[in-house]
């Protein structure tokens, strides 16, 4: 019996079990310790700072702050709508075979993307120095009466945003295969019908993500309109701080409102992107609620090892 076992070839024996030694990532532990130490130091610094944190919750719902937050949201939505509509027109003009319209569109985009939005706001605010009277033939009035802080903010933000939206829309239109346009023309559709019914719906999955980022950026850029005396969130916070002397506290209040608004629209942007991704991906990305449920189930499986066996 012993001779039989000894005569078994070595290739027939089962291989020895590999002893896997996990790689130790000491750099990760060091980086984690450094980051935690920095966060602790920042927390200690702010806890010892001369800041009255107790008044921040009281000012969060103050009437002046609420009206300023509403004005920020209102001017951002209107400016983004103006920029989107004008951006689509500029994108079509830029892609046109007409050299006049394409050149005008290129020059518009070049000028408004090349100059700071703050400078544009100040130019609109002081345009009465150049044109004291607005005379359109059917309408005539003093420019100071026409160019209100609201109209100044709308034109300054909306016209600037149109230059960026034009490039976003143009990139989305060019992402659609030319065969789609050729097939639409073969079916008898005009250029306008092809653009509305075929090209733009497919281009939306490319247009929506950067457009959402632009709107979130618009919410923050709208803080510049306080320079033209439009009472938005920053202007409202400064008005309160000038009387209460709680300067830093009011900037904390404004920051909290900006974070709240951007977070809400970031969630909306995610679901909008998910909707337009239905035709391009087989498996849609999970929603935040689905991710939370998956993490809860994963945590529960770690707590109950016997359930995995």
VOPAGU-2260 file (C-alpha; in pm, 1 decimal, decimal comma):
REM VOPAGU-2260
SITE   aa  ch    i         X         Y         Z
SITE  UNK   A    0       0,0       0,0       0,0
SITE  UNK   A    1     286,6     229,3      79,3
SITE  UNK   A    2     456,0     147,9    -249,6
SITE  UNK   A    3     140,6     240,5    -440,4
SITE  UNK   A    4     123,2     583,1    -279,4
SITE  UNK   A    5     490,6     644,6    -342,4
SITE  UNK   A    6     448,1     566,9    -712,2
SITE  UNK   A    7     179,3     843,0    -763,3
SITE  UNK   A    8     329,5    1107,8    -995,6
SITE  UNK   A    9     385,9    1454,7    -853,8
SITE  UNK   A   10     163,3    1613,6   -1121,5
SITE  UNK   A   11    -137,1    1423,0    -985,9
SITE  UNK   A   12    -100,0    1564,9    -636,8
SITE  UNK   A   13    -315,0    1869,5    -552,0
SITE  UNK   A   14    -122,3    2198,0    -550,1
SITE  UNK   A   15     -32,5    2351,0    -220,7
SITE  UNK   A   16    -264,0    2621,2     -96,5
SITE  UNK   A   17    -132,0    2968,8    -171,1
SITE  UNK   A   18     -74,7    3175,8     138,4
SITE  UNK   A   19    -187,7    3522,9      27,4
SITE  UNK   A   20     -25,2    3801,8     221,5
SITE  UNK   A   21    -224,8    4124,8     189,1
SITE  UNK   A   22     -31,1    4429,3      76,7
SITE  UNK   A   23      -6,0    4683,8     352,5
SITE  UNK   A   24     -76,3    5036,7     235,2
SITE  UNK   A   25      99,4    5238,4     502,2
SITE  UNK   A   26      69,3    5553,3     291,4
SITE  UNK   A   27    -308,4    5539,8     313,4
SITE  UNK   A   28    -299,1    5526,3     692,0
SITE  UNK   A   29     -54,4    5815,0     705,7
SITE  UNK   A   30    -268,8    6021,5     467,2
SITE  UNK   A   31    -582,1    5945,6     669,8
SITE  UNK   A   32    -414,3    6047,8     994,8
SITE  UNK   A   33    -286,2    6372,1     839,0
SITE  UNK   A   34    -630,0    6460,6     698,2
SITE  UNK   A   35    -804,1    6388,7    1028,4
SITE  UNK   A   36    -542,4    6594,5    1215,5
SITE  UNK   A   37    -594,7    6889,4     980,1
SITE  UNK   A   38    -972,5    6868,0    1022,3
SITE  UNK   A   39    -935,7    6857,9    1399,9
SITE  UNK   A   40    -709,3    7163,8    1394,3
SITE  UNK   A   41    -956,2    7351,6    1174,7
SITE  UNK   A   42   -1240,5    7257,5    1408,6
SITE  UNK   A   43   -1044,1    7374,9    1712,1
SITE  UNK   A   44    -955,4    7700,6    1538,8
SITE  UNK   A   45   -1317,0    7780,2    1452,0
SITE  UNK   A   46   -1441,0    7675,8    1795,2
SITE  UNK   A   47   -1201,6    7922,5    1956,0
SITE  UNK   A   48   -1271,3    8199,1    1702,9
SITE  UNK   A   49   -1460,0    8513,0    1793,7
SITE  UNK   A   50   -1779,5    8401,1    1619,1
SITE  UNK   A   51   -2123,0    8406,0    1774,8
SITE  UNK   A   52   -2265,6    8081,5    1639,6
SITE  UNK   A   53   -2586,9    8117,8    1838,9
SITE  UNK   A   54   -2721,4    8396,7    1617,5
SITE  UNK   A   55   -2674,0    8204,7    1290,3
SITE  UNK   A   56   -2991,8    7990,0    1325,5
SITE  UNK   A   57   -3191,5    8303,5    1411,6
SITE  UNK   A   58   -3082,5    8488,7    1096,5
SITE  UNK   A   59   -3132,5    8189,8     866,6
SITE  UNK   A   60   -3507,1    8252,4     857,0
SITE  UNK   A   61   -3499,9    8631,8     885,5
SITE  UNK   A   62   -3735,3    8807,3     643,3
SITE  UNK   A   63   -3452,0    8998,1     477,5
SITE  UNK   A   64   -3249,7    8679,7     422,2
SITE  UNK   A   65   -3552,2    8490,2     288,5
SITE  UNK   A   66   -3633,6    8766,7      41,9
SITE  UNK   A   67   -3267,3    8777,7     -61,7
SITE  UNK   A   68   -3259,7    8400,9    -116,5
SITE  UNK   A   69   -3577,4    8423,7    -324,8
SITE  UNK   A   70   -3428,6    8708,7    -530,2
SITE  UNK   A   71   -3114,6    8498,7    -591,1
SITE  UNK   A   72   -3321,6    8205,5    -711,3
SITE  UNK   A   73   -3547,9    8428,9    -920,4
SITE  UNK   A   74   -3271,1    8614,0   -1102,8
SITE  UNK   A   75   -3075,6    8290,6   -1154,8
SITE  UNK   A   76   -3370,4    8109,3   -1314,4
SITE  UNK   A   77   -3458,5    8400,2   -1542,2
SITE  UNK   A   78   -3097,3    8458,2   -1644,2
SITE  UNK   A   79   -3049,2    8089,2   -1717,4
SITE  UNK   A   80   -3368,2    8082,1   -1925,1
SITE  UNK   A   81   -3250,2    8383,8   -2123,6
SITE  UNK   A   82   -2906,7    8230,0   -2168,7
SITE  UNK   A   83   -3052,3    7895,8   -2279,0
SITE  UNK   A   84   -3288,3    8041,7   -2539,7
SITE  UNK   A   85   -3028,0    8279,5   -2677,6
SITE  UNK   A   86   -2762,7    8007,1   -2659,3
SITE  UNK   A   87   -2968,8    7776,5   -2884,1
SITE  UNK   A   88   -3009,8    8058,7   -3137,0
SITE  UNK   A   89   -2637,6    8138,7   -3128,3
SITE  UNK   A   90   -2544,8    7772,0   -3166,0
SITE  UNK   A   91   -2763,5    7737,4   -3475,5
SITE  UNK   A   92   -2618,2    8060,3   -3613,5
SITE  UNK   A   93   -2264,7    7938,7   -3544,5
SITE  UNK   A   94   -2327,6    7617,3   -3739,3
SITE  UNK   A   95   -2502,4    7794,2   -4024,9
SITE  UNK   A   96   -2349,2    7801,8   -4371,5
SITE  UNK   A   97   -2429,7    8173,3   -4388,0
SITE  UNK   A   98   -2097,4    8352,3   -4322,6
SITE  UNK   A   99   -2269,4    8660,2   -4178,7
SITE  UNK   A  100   -2469,7    8479,1   -3910,3
SITE  UNK   A  101   -2182,8    8244,7   -3820,9
SITE  UNK   A  102   -1940,5    8538,3   -3789,5
SITE  UNK   A  103   -2182,4    8737,9   -3571,6
SITE  UNK   A  104   -2232,0    8436,4   -3346,0
SITE  UNK   A  105   -1858,0    8374,6   -3321,7
SITE  UNK   A  106   -1792,6    8739,4   -3232,5
SITE  UNK   A  107   -2066,2    8735,7   -2965,3
SITE  UNK   A  108   -1924,8    8424,0   -2803,0
SITE  UNK   A  109   -1570,4    8559,0   -2826,2
SITE  UNK   A  110   -1661,6    8889,4   -2658,2
SITE  UNK   A  111   -1883,6    8763,8   -2376,0
SITE  UNK   A  112   -1659,0    8470,5   -2287,5
SITE  UNK   A  113   -1349,4    8688,0   -2300,8
SITE  UNK   A  114   -1464,1    8960,6   -2060,0
SITE  UNK   A  115   -1546,4    8915,8   -1688,0
SITE  UNK   A  116   -1911,7    8906,7   -1595,2
SITE  UNK   A  117   -1849,4    9173,8   -1329,8
SITE  UNK   A  118   -1725,2    9414,3   -1597,5
SITE  UNK   A  119   -2033,1    9341,4   -1807,0
SITE  UNK   A  120   -2260,4    9411,0   -1510,6
SITE  UNK   A  121   -2089,2    9743,3   -1445,6
SITE  UNK   A  122   -2113,2    9839,0   -1813,9
SITE  UNK   A  123   -2487,4    9776,5   -1816,4
SITE  UNK   A  124   -2524,7    9962,3   -1485,6
SITE  UNK   A  125   -2344,8   10270,2   -1621,0
SITE  UNK   A  126   -2479,8   10259,6   -1975,4
SITE  UNK   A  127   -2674,6   10581,3   -1907,9
SITE  UNK   A  128   -2341,5   10765,0   -1924,1
SITE  UNK   A  129   -2317,1   10660,6   -2289,9
SITE  UNK   A  130   -2684,6   10665,3   -2388,8
SITE  UNK   A  131   -2871,0   10906,1   -2158,3
SITE  UNK   A  132   -3201,6   10852,3   -2340,6
SITE  UNK   A  133   -3347,6   10528,5   -2477,0
SITE  UNK   A  134   -3532,1   10607,6   -2799,0
SITE  UNK   A  135   -3681,8   10312,8   -2985,6
SITE  UNK   A  136   -3923,0   10519,6   -3190,0
SITE  UNK   A  137   -4232,3   10374,2   -3026,4
SITE  UNK   A  138   -4083,0   10408,4   -2678,1
SITE  UNK   A  139   -3870,3   10685,9   -2528,3
SITE  UNK   A  140   -3751,9   10726,4   -2169,6
SITE  UNK   A  141   -3452,5   10814,7   -1957,2
SITE  UNK   A  142   -3199,5   10532,0   -1949,9
SITE  UNK   A  143   -3169,9   10561,6   -1570,5
SITE  UNK   A  144   -3538,6   10480,4   -1544,5
SITE  UNK   A  145   -3517,3   10187,6   -1783,5
SITE  UNK   A  146   -3196,5   10023,4   -1660,3
SITE  UNK   A  147   -3312,4    9920,4   -1314,0
SITE  UNK   A  148   -3095,0    9697,7   -1091,7
SITE  UNK   A  149   -3313,1    9401,3   -1184,4
SITE  UNK   A  150   -3280,5    9458,3   -1560,5
SITE  UNK   A  151   -2908,1    9520,3   -1520,5
SITE  UNK   A  152   -2864,3    9189,6   -1338,2
SITE  UNK   A  153   -3079,0    9002,7   -1591,4
SITE  UNK   A  154   -2889,6    9135,1   -1893,8
SITE  UNK   A  155   -2548,9    9102,2   -1733,2
SITE  UNK   A  156   -2598,0    8741,3   -1626,5
SITE  UNK   A  157   -2823,1    8622,3   -1908,3
SITE  UNK   A  158   -2621,7    8756,6   -2201,3
SITE  UNK   A  159   -2299,6    8626,6   -2051,1
SITE  UNK   A  160   -2451,5    8283,4   -1993,8
SITE  UNK   A  161   -2575,3    8270,7   -2354,0
SITE  UNK   A  162   -2216,3    8258,6   -2479,3
SITE  UNK   A  163   -2139,5    7948,8   -2273,0
SITE  UNK   A  164   -2471,4    7780,4   -2350,1
SITE  UNK   A  165   -2412,9    7834,9   -2722,1
SITE  UNK   A  166   -2097,4    7624,5   -2707,4
SITE  UNK   A  167   -2269,5    7357,9   -2495,4
SITE  UNK   A  168   -2563,6    7333,3   -2734,8
SITE  UNK   A  169   -2331,8    7327,6   -3036,6
SITE  UNK   A  170   -2134,8    7039,7   -2885,4
SITE  UNK   A  171   -2458,1    6852,3   -2816,9
SITE  UNK   A  172   -2586,9    6900,9   -3170,4
SITE  UNK   A  173   -2257,9    6789,0   -3321,6
SITE  UNK   A  174   -2262,3    6473,2   -3107,0
SITE  UNK   A  175   -2566,3    6344,1   -3299,9
SITE  UNK   A  176   -2469,8    6129,5   -3597,2
SITE  UNK   A  177   -2516,9    6300,0   -3932,7
SITE  UNK   A  178   -2704,7    5994,9   -4056,4
SITE  UNK   A  179   -2995,3    6098,6   -3835,7
SITE  UNK   A  180   -3021,3    6430,5   -4018,3
SITE  UNK   A  181   -2987,7    6266,3   -4359,6
SITE  UNK   A  182   -3260,2    6014,8   -4276,1
SITE  UNK   A  183   -3491,4    6294,1   -4158,1
SITE  UNK   A  184   -3437,6    6488,8   -4478,4
SITE  UNK   A  185   -3508,1    6171,3   -4677,8
SITE  UNK   A  186   -3843,6    6147,7   -4499,3
SITE  UNK   A  187   -3928,0    6500,2   -4610,3
SITE  UNK   A  188   -3856,7    6690,7   -4288,4
SITE  UNK   A  189   -3732,7    7047,0   -4308,2
SITE  UNK   A  190   -3418,1    7165,2   -4129,3
SITE  UNK   A  191   -3625,6    7316,2   -3849,8
SITE  UNK   A  192   -3832,7    7001,4   -3802,1
SITE  UNK   A  193   -3520,5    6787,5   -3805,0
SITE  UNK   A  194   -3359,7    7006,3   -3540,6
SITE  UNK   A  195   -3665,4    7008,3   -3312,6
SITE  UNK   A  196   -3782,6    6648,7   -3350,2
SITE  UNK   A  197   -3466,1    6448,8   -3413,6
SITE  UNK   A  198   -3142,2    6629,0   -3331,2
SITE  UNK   A  199   -3219,7    6820,1   -3012,1
SITE  UNK   A  200   -3392,6    6529,5   -2828,2
SITE  UNK   A  201   -3084,4    6312,0   -2887,3
SITE  UNK   A  202   -2846,4    6595,9   -2806,2
SITE  UNK   A  203   -3008,9    6653,9   -2467,2
SITE  UNK   A  204   -2808,7    6374,7   -2300,4
SITE  UNK   A  205   -2494,6    6571,4   -2389,8
SITE  UNK   A  206   -2642,6    6914,5   -2319,1
SITE  UNK   A  207   -2805,3    6846,3   -1980,5
SITE  UNK   A  208   -2496,6    6768,6   -1761,6
SITE  UNK   A  209   -2295,7    7084,6   -1843,9
SITE  UNK   A  210   -2614,9    7292,6   -1846,0
SITE  UNK   A  211   -2690,8    7177,1   -1492,4
SITE  UNK   A  212   -2339,9    7271,9   -1387,6
SITE  UNK   A  213   -2386,0    7612,0   -1550,9
SITE  UNK   A  214   -2706,8    7674,6   -1357,0
SITE  UNK   A  215   -2544,5    7579,5   -1027,5
SITE  UNK   A  216   -2259,7    7812,5   -1116,6
SITE  UNK   A  217   -2517,8    8079,9   -1200,0
SITE  UNK   A  218   -2658,9    8056,1    -847,5
SITE  UNK   A  219   -2317,0    8148,2    -711,4
SITE  UNK   A  220   -2230,1    8401,7    -981,8
SITE  UNK   A  221   -2551,1    8588,7    -903,8
SITE  UNK   A  222   -2378,6    8710,8    -587,2
SITE  UNK   A  223   -2195,6    8964,3    -807,5
SITE  UNK   A  224   -2514,1    9157,4    -880,0
SITE  UNK   A  225   -2494,1    9322,5    -537,0
SITE  UNK   A  226   -2247,2    9559,8    -705,8
SITE  UNK   A  227   -2533,8    9699,5    -916,7
SITE  UNK   A  228   -2756,0    9746,7    -608,7
SITE  UNK   A  229   -2975,2    9442,5    -669,8
SITE  UNK   A  230   -3084,3    9304,1    -332,8
SITE  UNK   A  231   -3000,2    8935,4    -350,3
SITE  UNK   A  232   -2862,5    8706,4     -78,5
SITE  UNK   A  233   -2522,0    8871,1     -31,4
SITE  UNK   A  234   -2670,4    9222,0     -38,2
SITE  UNK   A  235   -2932,1    9118,2     218,2
SITE  UNK   A  236   -2662,7    8968,3     442,8
SITE  UNK   A  237   -2453,5    9284,0     417,8
SITE  UNK   A  238   -2753,0    9503,1     500,3
SITE  UNK   A  239   -2811,0    9305,3     820,5
SITE  UNK   A  240   -2441,9    9296,4     913,7
SITE  UNK   A  241   -2414,2    9675,1     879,9
SITE  UNK   A  242   -2662,3    9718,4    1165,8
SITE  UNK   A  243   -2598,8    9407,8    1376,9
SITE  UNK   A  244   -2217,0    9409,6    1331,7
SITE  UNK   A  245   -2236,6    9030,4    1285,3
SITE  UNK   A  246   -2031,1    9039,0     965,8
SITE  UNK   A  247   -1880,8    8690,1     963,4
SITE  UNK   A  248   -2196,6    8536,3    1102,7
SITE  UNK   A  249   -2400,4    8676,0     813,4
SITE  UNK   A  250   -2154,3    8536,9     560,8
SITE  UNK   A  251   -2203,1    8198,1     726,6
SITE  UNK   A  252   -2579,0    8242,7     686,3
SITE  UNK   A  253   -2539,4    8326,5     316,4
SITE  UNK   A  254   -2307,6    8028,4     266,3
SITE  UNK   A  255   -2559,3    7791,8     424,6
SITE  UNK   A  256   -2832,3    7916,5     189,6
SITE  UNK   A  257   -2605,9    7880,6    -113,7
SITE  UNK   A  258   -2519,3    7525,1      -9,2
SITE  UNK   A  259   -2887,3    7444,6      37,0
SITE  UNK   A  260   -2989,0    7581,0    -303,4
SITE  UNK   A  261   -2702,7    7418,0    -491,8
SITE  UNK   A  262   -2764,7    7085,0    -318,1
SITE  UNK   A  263   -3133,2    7085,2    -415,0
SITE  UNK   A  264   -3059,2    7159,8    -779,0
SITE  UNK   A  265   -2772,2    6910,6    -784,6
SITE  UNK   A  266   -3020,0    6637,0    -692,4
SITE  UNK   A  267   -3258,1    6758,8    -961,4
SITE  UNK   A  268   -2974,4    6760,2   -1214,3
SITE  UNK   A  269   -2889,3    6399,9   -1125,5
SITE  UNK   A  270   -3242,4    6276,1   -1190,7
SITE  UNK   A  271   -3265,3    6478,3   -1512,3
SITE  UNK   A  272   -2939,6    6326,6   -1639,0
SITE  UNK   A  273   -3068,1    5983,1   -1541,3
SITE  UNK   A  274   -3384,6    6039,0   -1742,8
SITE  UNK   A  275   -3203,6    6137,0   -2062,2
SITE  UNK   A  276   -2955,5    5851,1   -2021,6
SITE  UNK   A  277   -3228,1    5590,0   -2066,9
SITE  UNK   A  278   -3167,0    5551,5   -2438,2
SITE  UNK   A  279   -2787,5    5540,9   -2423,0
SITE  UNK   A  280   -2710,8    5301,1   -2135,2
SITE  UNK   A  281   -2853,5    4959,2   -2058,1
SITE  UNK   A  282   -2830,7    4991,1   -1681,5
SITE  UNK   A  283   -2922,5    5326,8   -1533,7
SITE  UNK   A  284   -2709,5    5451,8   -1243,9
SITE  UNK   A  285   -2871,0    5393,0    -904,6
SITE  UNK   A  286   -3059,9    5673,8    -738,7
SITE  UNK   A  287   -2938,9    5810,6    -402,1
SITE  UNK   A  288   -3217,5    5615,3    -228,2
SITE  UNK   A  289   -3114,0    5293,0    -403,0
SITE  UNK   A  290   -2751,7    5352,1    -303,6
SITE  UNK   A  291   -2858,1    5407,2      56,8
SITE  UNK   A  292   -3056,6    5082,5      60,9
SITE  UNK   A  293   -2762,3    4892,3     -92,4
SITE  UNK   A  294   -2524,2    5030,0     169,1
SITE  UNK   A  295   -2766,3    4937,6     447,8
SITE  UNK   A  296   -2791,9    4580,7     317,4
SITE  UNK   A  297   -2413,6    4557,9     286,4
SITE  UNK   A  298   -2370,7    4681,1     643,5
SITE  UNK   A  299   -2629,9    4430,4     765,2
SITE  UNK   A  300   -2444,6    4145,6     591,8
SITE  UNK   A  301   -2125,7    4240,6     777,8
SITE  UNK   A  302   -2315,5    4242,4    1106,3
SITE  UNK   A  303   -2457,8    3892,8    1034,9
SITE  UNK   A  304   -2184,6    3675,1     884,3
SITE  UNK   A  305   -2398,2    3363,6     910,8
SITE  UNK   A  306   -2638,1    3509,7     653,5
SITE  UNK   A  307   -2365,5    3512,8     389,0
SITE  UNK   A  308   -2270,3    3145,4     432,4
